[in-house]
């Protein structure tokens, strides 16, 4: 699940960075424009972000089955069938999140910025970017964990040194 959340942040960051200088504190009044929402939805889908919402649903289903297998193994077959019956509802929930994400993008990025992102994701570089995302996110997760560990140790070391200079042990 961490990988999926990392993907959400990574993709969102790419398009938000594209419009960083134009980001607004309040939603843009034109953000509900149907053309702008359509562009924003295209960005959400083509960037792989919508796929991540569906991935979260699949992860939640898997988690539910794993918990049930541990506590109610006799219900496993019925649970699988029930999840299959309910799949259209879960897909609708992921699609609703796609629409919500599109509205958020439309509120933060201009029509021009959304169009630029859409062109990027529709082109060969954008498609390569989306295809590389799972591996990149895995690489980044490992690099981030190591960086966090090293930075945390360095931070604590430096804070202790500075506190000692002030006559305090920390």
VEXTIRO-553275 format. One line per field, with one value per residue (C-alpha): residue in one letter; chain; x, y, z. Coordinates in steps of 0.001 Angstrom, whole numbers, plus 500000, padded with zeros to 6 digits. Example, Ala and Ser with C-alpha at 12.3 -4.5 7.8 and 13.67 -1.06 7.14 Angstrom:
BEGIN
type = (A  S)
mol = (A  A)
east = (512300  513670)
north = (495500  498940)
up = (507800  507140)
END
This chain:
BEGIN
type = (X  X  X  X  X  X  X  X  X  X  X  X  X  X  X  X  X  X  X  X  X  X  X  X  X  X  X  X  X  X  X  X  X  X  X  X  X  X  X  X  X  X  X  X  X  X  X  X  X  X  X  X  X  X  X  X  X  X  X  X  X  X  X  X  X  X  X  X  X  X  X  X  X  X  X  X  X  X  X  X  X  X  X  X  X  X  X  X  X  X  X  X  X  X  X  X  X  X  X  X  X  X  X  X  X  X  X  X  X  X  X  X  X  X  X  X  X  X  X  X  X  X  X  X  X  X  X  X  X  X  X  X  X  X  X  X  X  X  X  X  X  X  X  X  X  X  X  X  X  X  X  X  X  X  X  X  X  X  X  X  X  X  X  X  X  X  X  X  X  X)
mol = (A  A  A  A  A  A  A  A  A  A  A  A  A  A  A  A  A  A  A  A  A  A  A  A  A  A  A  A  A  A  A  A  A  A  A  A  A  A  A  A  A  A  A  A  A  A  A  A  A  A  A  A  A  A  A  A  A  A  A  A  A  A  A  A  A  A  A  A  A  A  A  A  A  A  A  A  A  A  A  A  A  A  A  A  A  A  A  A  A  A  A  A  A  A  A  A  A  A  A  A  A  A  A  A  A  A  A  A  A  A  A  A  A  A  A  A  A  A  A  A  A  A  A  A  A  A  A  A  A  A  A  A  A  A  A  A  A  A  A  A  A  A  A  A  A  A  A  A  A  A  A  A  A  A  A  A  A  A  A  A  A  A  A  A  A  A  A  A  A  A)
east = (500000  502970  503960  500518  500530  504043  502779  499920  502351  504874  502401  500582  503861  504814  501736  501630  505280  504311  502021  503900  504180  500452  499181  496375  495341  491648  489978  489894  486347  486757  487804  484318  484447  483571  486445  488921  487554  487799  491460  492128  490507  492628  495746  494621  493953  496930  499379  498517  496954  493496  495124  496481  492967  491911  495090  494111  490725  492451  494815  491889  490153  493325  493753  490146  490631  493877  492278  489289  491532  493140  489917  487196  488813  485497  484064  486878  485007  481867  483950  485677  482295  480875  483837  483327  479632  480516  483350  481250  480533  484211  485117  482587  484227  487626  486082  484533  487977  489308  486655  487539  491226  490379  488443  491405  493792  491392  491332  495118  496229  495179  493627  496949  498921  496474  496723  500540  500388  497891  500152  503125  501345  499913  503341  506169  508041  504920  504107  507673  507408  504186  505668  508778  506817  506451  510193  511036  508742  510327  513771  512685  511141  514455  516469  514070  514273  518074  518143  515723  517828  521056  519517  517888  521226  523050  520345  520477  524284  524313  521549  523459  526660  524889  523051  526378  527754  524858  525688  522829  523020  520456)
north = (500000  502308  501973  503047  506109  506934  506752  509107  511625  511154  511641  514416  516153  516032  517885  520205  521063  521868  524553  525420  529085  529246  527167  528885  528871  528887  526850  528545  529678  528218  524818  523361  524152  520842  521149  521770  518874  516620  517600  517072  513614  512759  513701  511633  508585  508855  509544  506226  507904  506417  502993  503574  504108  500783  499293  500577  498865  495603  495993  496568  493471  491433  492744  491821  488317  487871  489010  486776  483815  484188  484623  482983  480475  478644  481786  482259  480931  482923  486039  485682  485307  488275  490451  489418  490339  493715  494501  496898  498977  499067  500035  502869  504056  504144  505984  508501  509083  509618  512296  513864  513903  515502  518249  518839  519058  521400  523651  523848  523885  526169  524830  525420  523533  520634  520565  520515  517609  515759  516183  514938  511807  511050  511252  508715  510314  510418  506806  505806  507773  505982  502585  503305  504519  501220  500555  504179  504213  501016  502551  505806  504004  502280  505451  507478  504998  505105  508892  509251  506990  508821  512269  511386  510215  513282  515583  514106  514256  517925  518867  517198  519042  522405  521737  520826  524184  525780  523761  521274  517516  516233)
up = (500000  500649  496990  495842  498106  496896  493307  494131  495567  492763  489913  491685  492324  488659  487480  490455  489741  486171  487505  490691  489911  489311  492223  494074  497687  496778  494033  490660  489824  486322  487682  487182  483473  481720  479246  482046  484101  481043  480593  484295  484169  481146  483117  486106  483901  481538  484368  486011  489031  488361  488067  491568  492936  491469  492933  496366  496032  495087  498051  500432  499065  499536  503089  503894  502525  504473  507742  507117  506303  509716  511678  509539  507171  506672  505017  502484  499440  500234  500834  497439  495746  497649  496699  493078  493279  494795  492380  490248  493366  494275  490705  490919  494132  492391  489436  491845  493338  489811  489317  492658  491775  488430  490229  492532  489584  487762  490828  491054  487426  484621  481442  479688  482349  482225  478434  478691  481137  478922  475885  477889  479163  475699  474077  474046  476954  479084  478310  479154  482400  483377  482441  484528  487552  489417  489268  490032  493033  494316  493844  495464  498423  499148  498574  500710  503588  503515  503179  506094  508296  507455  507793  511098  512532  511181  512498  515979  515992  514981  517442  520281  519306  519212  522473  524140  522965  524851  527952  527576  527180  524777)
END
